């Protein structure tokens, strides 16, 4: 096998030096047959054997599942320990759509999951240890050829904020320690040591009230950037015709997430697991194009359609959401409908419960530049990160906040690893937000 891998790498190096495009699968098949092997060498073994001087040029070509980091970050999904959902104690009932948790048939699973999802199985193998879950996933992504300099955590489990504060701090601390290799005494120390890697934190939530405090009042902590809410109590009518797809994919400032439940465990209802793929095929039949953020990302377009933006310009879209004024700024190629970077700006209302956002403040809810990952403090002219798009979006957001919103301060929801970026452009930490005075 070692001779086969060495031969494959030699052919790849020769092709690179000659400027030729090659079919990796054909090379592996032909070389394995040459050495009388019944199976092809694994991709992770080939990547591990690439000489150091050729890693920069060959590993991107060998990268398995490039979609994993096509959005500019490496997503690491982890699960907290199995625990009972608080509302079961309040009402004695469990949500109809919730399959997991200690009171279910899947009693060793985290609430709202079955234990058979890929993330669940990794968590069970690690005995729900946050450190081991993170280390195993990061090493797996490394072996597949991905750059993991920028990591976003997704904490799954439905009711993470309902767990005791001591456990939450232990969990978050170990997530950061797994990136830095440092053993921290508290969360602040862990965040400081892993600040270059941890770009953000997302948690699952069912919107429950815990310990008498609304969930949202307790959430902006430890670089939390997103809260994923569960199902609400209303019962919308099922939409199964063309209008369904137009409704989902109509707004090009939105993103669509599909819930993943292992198909062998589904007894009725959804018959296929690849809902997004089927929706796209159905939309094509109806003559409708998908225009959500995920579809238009520059990294996704480059992987799926081998196209790159040509004429990039700033695009602004204003709309009303949840009773407030939202502005969606983006750099994109309108002709090819390719999205490079986006910024979501909102004028805070007086109803906000956060003291940092009261009295005429605008907030940047999200800033994201897409494309393959470029390590922090590095540049790659062939990629779109670190080319100044984020800075230009922030400058326009500050102008809108001051001149149109009439705000005296602008705040940013930022991950721990992005705070230094905002400090360089005049922002400082206030509560959980990075803020800047506009007067």
C-alpha positions in Angstrom: 0.0 0.0 0.0 2.9 2.4 0.8 4.3 2.0 -2.7 0.9 2.6 -4.2 0.4 5.8 -2.2 3.9 7.0 -3.1 3.2 6.3 -6.8 -0.1 8.2 -6.7 1.6 11.2 -5.1 4.4 11.1 -7.7 1.8 11.2 -10.5 0.0 14.1 -8.8 3.3 16.1 -8.4 4.3 15.4 -12.1 0.9 16.6 -13.2 1.1 19.8 -11.1 4.6 20.6 -12.4 3.4 20.1 -16.0 0.3 22.1 -15.4 -2.1 19.3 -16.2 -5.5 18.5 -14.8 -5.9 14.9 -13.6 -8.7 12.6 -12.5 -7.7 11.4 -9.0 -10.1 8.4 -9.0 -8.6 7.2 -12.3 -5.1 7.5 -10.9 -6.0 5.6 -7.7 -7.8 2.8 -9.7 -5.0 2.5 -12.2 -2.2 2.5 -9.6 -4.0 0.1 -7.3 -4.3 -2.4 -10.2 -0.7 -1.9 -11.1 0.4 -3.1 -7.6 -2.2 -5.8 -7.5 -4.3 -4.3 -4.7 -8.0 -5.2 -4.4 -8.9 -1.8 -2.8 -7.8 1.8 -3.6 -5.7 3.7 -1.1 -7.7 5.9 1.3 -7.8 9.7 0.6 -6.7 10.5 4.2 -3.6 8.3 3.7 -2.7 10.1 0.5 -3.1 13.5 2.1 -1.0 12.5 5.1 1.8 11.3 2.8 2.1 14.5 0.7 5.6 16.0 1.0 5.6 19.3 3.0 6.8 21.4 0.0 3.8 20.3 -2.0 1.1 20.4 0.6 0.1 24.0 -0.2 -0.7 23.1 -3.8 -1.8 19.5 -3.6 -3.9 19.3 -0.5 -6.6 21.7 -1.8 -7.0 19.5 -4.8 -7.2 16.4 -2.7 -9.6 17.9 -0.1 -12.5 15.5 0.7 -16.0 17.0 1.0 -14.8 20.6 0.2 -18.3 21.8 1.0 -17.5 21.5 4.7 -15.4 24.7 4.6 -16.7 26.4 1.5 -18.4 29.0 3.6 -15.2 30.3 5.1 -15.3 28.5 8.4 -15.1 24.9 9.7 -18.3 24.0 11.5 -17.8 21.7 14.5 -21.1 20.4 15.9 -21.1 19.0 19.5 -23.7 17.8 21.8 -24.3 18.4 25.5 -25.2 15.5 27.8 -28.7 13.9 27.8 -31.0 15.8 30.1 -34.7 16.3 30.6 -36.4 19.2 28.9 -37.6 21.7 31.6 -41.1 21.9 30.3 -41.6 18.2 30.9 -41.2 19.0 34.6 -43.6 21.9 34.3 -46.4 20.1 32.3 -45.6 16.4 32.3 -45.8 16.4 28.5 -43.2 16.1 25.7 -43.4 17.8 22.4 -45.0 15.6 19.7 -42.2 16.2 17.2 -39.3 15.6 19.7 -37.9 12.1 19.3 -35.1 11.9 22.0 -34.1 12.6 25.5 -34.0 10.5 28.7 -37.8 10.0 28.6 -37.8 8.6 25.1 -37.0 5.3 23.4 -33.6 6.8 22.7 -32.7 7.4 26.4 -29.0 7.9 25.8 -29.6 10.7 23.3 -29.6 14.4 23.8 -33.1 16.0 23.9 -34.7 16.3 20.4 -32.2 13.9 18.8 -32.3 10.2 18.3 -28.7 9.2 18.8 -28.4 8.0 15.2 -27.4 11.3 13.6 -23.7 11.6 12.7 -23.1 14.2 15.4 -25.0 12.2 18.0 -22.9 9.1 17.2 -19.7 11.1 17.6 -20.9 12.5 20.9 -21.9 9.0 22.2 -18.4 7.6 21.2 -16.9 10.5 23.2 -19.3 9.9 26.1 -20.6 13.5 25.6 -17.2 14.9 26.6 -17.0 18.3 24.9 -13.2 18.2 24.7 -13.1 14.8 23.0 -15.9 15.7 20.7 -14.1 18.8 19.5 -10.6 17.2 19.2 -12.0 14.2 17.3 -13.9 16.3 14.8 -11.1 18.8 14.3 -8.6 16.0 13.6 -11.1 14.4 11.2 -11.4 17.6 9.3 -7.6 18.0 9.2 -7.2 14.5 7.8 -9.6 15.3 5.1 -7.5 18.2 4.0 -9.4 21.1 5.5 -8.0 24.3 7.1 -9.4 24.6 10.6 -7.9 28.0 11.6 -11.5 29.4 11.9 -14.0 27.3 13.8 -17.7 27.9 14.6 -19.2 25.7 17.3 -22.8 24.5 17.1 -24.0 23.2 20.5 -26.8 20.8 19.8 -29.3 19.4 22.3 -32.4 21.6 22.4 -32.2 23.0 25.9 -28.5 23.8 26.6 -29.4 27.0 28.4 -31.7 25.0 30.8 -28.6 23.1 32.2 -26.9 24.3 35.4 -24.6 27.3 34.9 -21.6 25.2 36.2 -22.1 22.6 33.5 -22.5 25.3 30.8 -19.2 26.9 31.8 -17.5 23.5 31.9 -18.8 22.7 28.5 -17.8 26.0 26.8 -14.4 26.0 28.6 -13.6 22.6 27.2 -14.6 23.5 23.7 -12.1 26.3 23.6 -9.4 24.3 25.4 -9.7 21.6 22.7 -8.7 24.2 20.1 -5.8 25.7 22.0 -4.5 22.6 23.8 -4.4 24.7 27.0 -6.0 23.6 30.3 -7.9 26.6 31.6 -9.2 27.5 35.0 -12.2 29.5 33.8 -14.1 30.4 30.6 -12.4 33.8 30.2 -9.0 32.2 30.2 -10.1 29.5 27.7 -11.6 32.2 25.4 -8.4 34.2 25.5 -6.2 31.2 24.7 -8.4 30.0 21.8 -9.3 33.5 20.5 -7.6 32.9 17.1 -9.7 29.8 16.3 -13.2 30.2 17.8 -15.0 32.5 15.4 -18.5 31.9 16.9 -20.9 29.8 18.9 -24.4 28.7 18.0 -26.8 27.0 20.4 -30.0 25.0 19.9 -32.9 26.3 22.0 -36.6 25.4 22.4 -37.3 29.0 23.7 -38.0 27.8 27.3 -37.9 29.9 30.4 -35.3 28.7 32.9 -34.9 29.8 36.5 -37.5 32.5 36.0 -35.4 34.4 33.5 -36.3 34.7 29.8 -33.8 32.7 27.7 -32.8 35.6 25.6 -31.6 37.6 28.7 -29.1 34.9 29.5 -27.9 34.1 26.0 -25.4 36.8 24.9 -22.3 35.2 26.5 -19.1 33.6 25.5 -19.1 34.8 21.9 -22.6 33.5 21.2 -23.6 34.7 17.7 -26.7 32.6 16.9 -29.7 31.0 18.6 -31.6 28.3 16.8 -35.2 28.3 17.9 -37.4 25.2 17.8 -40.9 24.8 16.5 -43.6 27.2 17.6 -47.1 26.3 18.8 -49.1 27.4 15.7 -50.0 24.9 13.0 -49.4 26.3 9.6 -51.1 24.5 6.7 -48.8 22.1 4.7 -47.5 23.6 1.5 -46.6 21.0 -1.0 -47.0 22.7 -4.3 -44.8 25.1 -6.2 -45.7 28.0 -3.9 -44.0 26.1 -1.1 -40.6 26.3 -2.8 -41.2 29.9 -3.9 -42.0 30.8 -0.3 -38.9 29.2 1.1 -36.4 30.4 -1.5 -37.9 33.7 -2.6 -35.9 36.1 -0.3 -32.2 36.2 -1.3 -31.2 37.5 2.2 -32.5 34.4 4.0 -31.0 30.9 4.6 -32.8 27.6 4.9 -32.0 24.8 7.3 -33.5 21.3 7.0 -33.9 19.2 10.1 -32.0 15.9 9.8 -33.8 12.8 11.2 -32.3 9.4 10.1 -34.7 7.9 7.5 -34.8 4.4 9.0 -36.4 5.9 12.1 -39.2 7.8 10.2 -42.5 5.9 10.3 -44.6 8.4 8.3 -44.5 11.8 6.7 -41.2 12.7 5.0 -40.0 9.9 2.7 -36.6 11.2 1.8 -33.7 12.7 3.7 -32.3 14.9 0.9 -35.0 17.5 1.1 -33.0 20.4 -0.1 -31.8 18.4 -3.2 -35.4 17.4 -4.0 -36.6 20.9 -3.5 -34.0 22.2 -5.9 -35.0 19.6 -8.5 -38.7 20.4 -8.0 -38.0 24.2 -8.4 -36.1 23.5 -11.6 -39.2 21.6 -13.0 -41.3 24.6 -12.1 -38.9 27.1 -13.7 -38.0 28.7 -10.4 -34.5 29.4 -9.2 -33.2 29.0 -5.6 -31.9 32.3 -4.4 -31.2 31.8 -0.7 -27.8 32.7 0.8 -26.5 29.1 0.8 -27.1 28.6 -2.9 -25.5 31.9 -3.9 -22.3 31.6 -1.8 -19.1 32.1 -3.8 -17.5 28.9 -2.4 -20.6 26.8 -3.2 -20.9 28.2 -6.7 -17.2 27.5 -7.3 -17.5 23.9 -6.2 -20.8 23.0 -7.9 -20.7 25.1 -11.1 -17.0 26.1 -11.5 -17.8 29.8 -11.8 -16.2 32.8 -10.1 -17.6 36.4 -9.8 -16.5 38.8 -12.5 -18.1 42.2 -11.8 -18.5 42.7 -8.0 -20.6 45.5 -6.6 -22.3 46.6 -3.4 -26.0 45.7 -3.2 -28.4 47.0 -0.5 -31.8 45.6 0.4 -34.1 47.1 3.1 -37.1 45.3 4.6 -39.2 45.1 7.8 -38.7 42.1 10.1 -40.2 41.6 13.6 -41.4 45.2 13.6 -38.0 46.6 12.9 -35.9 48.1 10.1 -33.4 45.7 8.7 -30.8 46.4 6.1 -29.1 43.6 4.1 -25.8 44.7 2.6 -23.8 42.4 0.3 -21.0 42.3 -2.2 -22.1 40.1 -5.1 -22.0 39.6 -8.8 -25.6 40.4 -9.8 -25.2 39.1 -13.3 -24.2 35.6 -12.1 -26.0 35.9 -8.8 -22.9 35.0 -6.7 -22.7 36.2 -3.1 -19.2 37.1 -1.7 -20.0 38.7 1.6 -23.0 40.0 3.6 -23.8 42.2 6.6 -27.1 42.3 8.4 -27.8 45.7 10.1 -30.8 46.5 12.3 -32.0 49.7 14.0 -32.7 48.7 17.6 -36.1 49.6 19.0 -36.8 50.9 22.5 -38.3 47.6 23.4 -34.8 45.9 23.5 -34.0 44.4 26.9 -30.2 44.8 26.6 -29.0 48.0 28.3 -26.1 48.2 25.8 -28.6 48.6 22.9 -30.9 51.3 24.4 -31.1 54.9 23.5 -30.5 55.1 19.7 -28.2 52.2 18.8 -27.8 50.2 15.6 -26.6 46.6 15.6 -24.7 44.5 13.1 -26.2 41.1 13.6 -23.9 39.3 11.2 -20.9 39.9 9.1 -19.6 37.1 6.9 -17.3 36.9 3.9 -17.6 33.5 2.1 -15.2 31.3 0.1 -12.6 28.9 1.1 -10.9 29.4 4.5 -8.0 31.8 4.6 -6.0 31.5 7.9 -6.1 34.5 10.3 -3.4 37.1 9.5 -2.8 35.5 6.0 -3.8 36.4 2.5 -4.4 34.5 -0.7 -5.1 36.5 -3.8 -7.0 33.6 -5.3 -9.6 33.6 -2.5 -12.1 36.2 -1.2 -11.5 36.3 2.5 -9.1 39.1 3.8 -9.5 41.1 0.6 -11.2 44.1 2.3 -14.9 43.2 1.6 -15.7 43.0 5.3 -14.1 46.4 6.0 -16.1 48.0 3.2 -19.3 46.5 4.5 -18.6 47.8 8.0 -17.9 51.3 6.7 -21.3 51.3 4.8 -23.1 50.0 7.9 -21.6 52.8 10.1 -22.7 55.4 7.5 -26.2 54.1 7.4 -26.4 53.8 11.2 -25.3 57.4 11.7 -26.9 59.2 8.8 -30.1 57.2 8.3 -30.8 55.6 11.6 -29.7 58.6 13.6 -27.8 56.3 16.0 -25.0 57.5 18.2 -23.5 54.0 18.7 -23.2 50.9 16.6 -22.9 47.4 18.2 -21.7 44.1 16.7 -22.6 40.5 17.7 -19.2 38.9 17.4 -17.5 35.7 18.2 -14.6 35.5 20.5 -12.1 35.0 17.6 -13.3 38.0 15.7 -13.0 40.6 18.4 -9.5 41.6 17.5 -10.7 42.3 14.0 -13.2 44.8 15.3 -10.6 46.3 17.8 -8.5 47.2 14.8 -11.3 49.4 13.4 -12.1 51.2 16.6 -14.5 48.9 18.4 -14.3 48.0 22.1 -16.0 45.3 24.2 -19.1 46.4 26.1 -21.0 43.6 27.7 -21.2 40.8 25.1 -21.0 43.2 22.1 -18.2 45.1 20.3 -19.3 48.7 20.1 -18.2 52.0 18.6 -19.3 55.6 19.1 -20.4 57.3 15.8 -20.3 60.9 17.0 
